[in-house]
Amino acid sequence: MPSPLLWGTEPHLADLFGGAIADARSTERICTFRFSAAEEFVEFFRRWYGPTHVAFESLDPTERRNLAADLTDLARRWDRYRGDQDAVALPATYLETVITLR
C-alpha cells in the first residue's frame, strides 16, 4: 500500500487526479501536536500511527525500550515549550491542497 505521506506532495496529487484537475492550490501549514509529556507522544504514535506501531512490534523488548527512549528524546528536542514544563508541543508540517475538478 502506498504511503499516505505521498498525499502531501503536489506531484503525487497530480498523478492521482491527472487531467481531471481544473485548478489546484497548495499551502504549507503547521499542525502542533500537544501532549502532557514526551512519553505520552511516544505512546500515542505507538498505538495509533501504523508505521510506528509496526516498528515497535518488530523489535524485542530491549529494542522497544531503546526506540521509546530515542523517540522521547526526539520529542524533547523538537518541543516548542523548550522544557519549561513536562508537556510538549511538537510542530508537524503538512500540505493543504484544494483541488477543483473539471
Stockholm file with secondary structure:
# STOCKHOLM 1.0

chainA/1-102         MPSPLLWGTEPHLADLFGGAIADARSTERICTFRFSAAEEFVEFFRRWYGPTHVAFESLDPTERRNLAADLTDLARRWDRYRGDQDAVALPATYLETVITLR
#=GR chainA/1-102 SS CCCGGGGGSHHHHHHHHGGGEEEEEEEEEEEEEEESSHHHHHHHHHHHCHHHHHHHHTSCHHHHHHHHHHHHHHHHHHCTTTTSSSCEEEEEEEEEEEEEEC
#=GC SS_cons         CCCGGGGGSHHHHHHHHGGGEEEEEEEEEEEEEEESSHHHHHHHHHHHCHHHHHHHHTSCHHHHHHHHHHHHHHHHHHCTTTTSSSCEEEEEEEEEEEEEEC
//
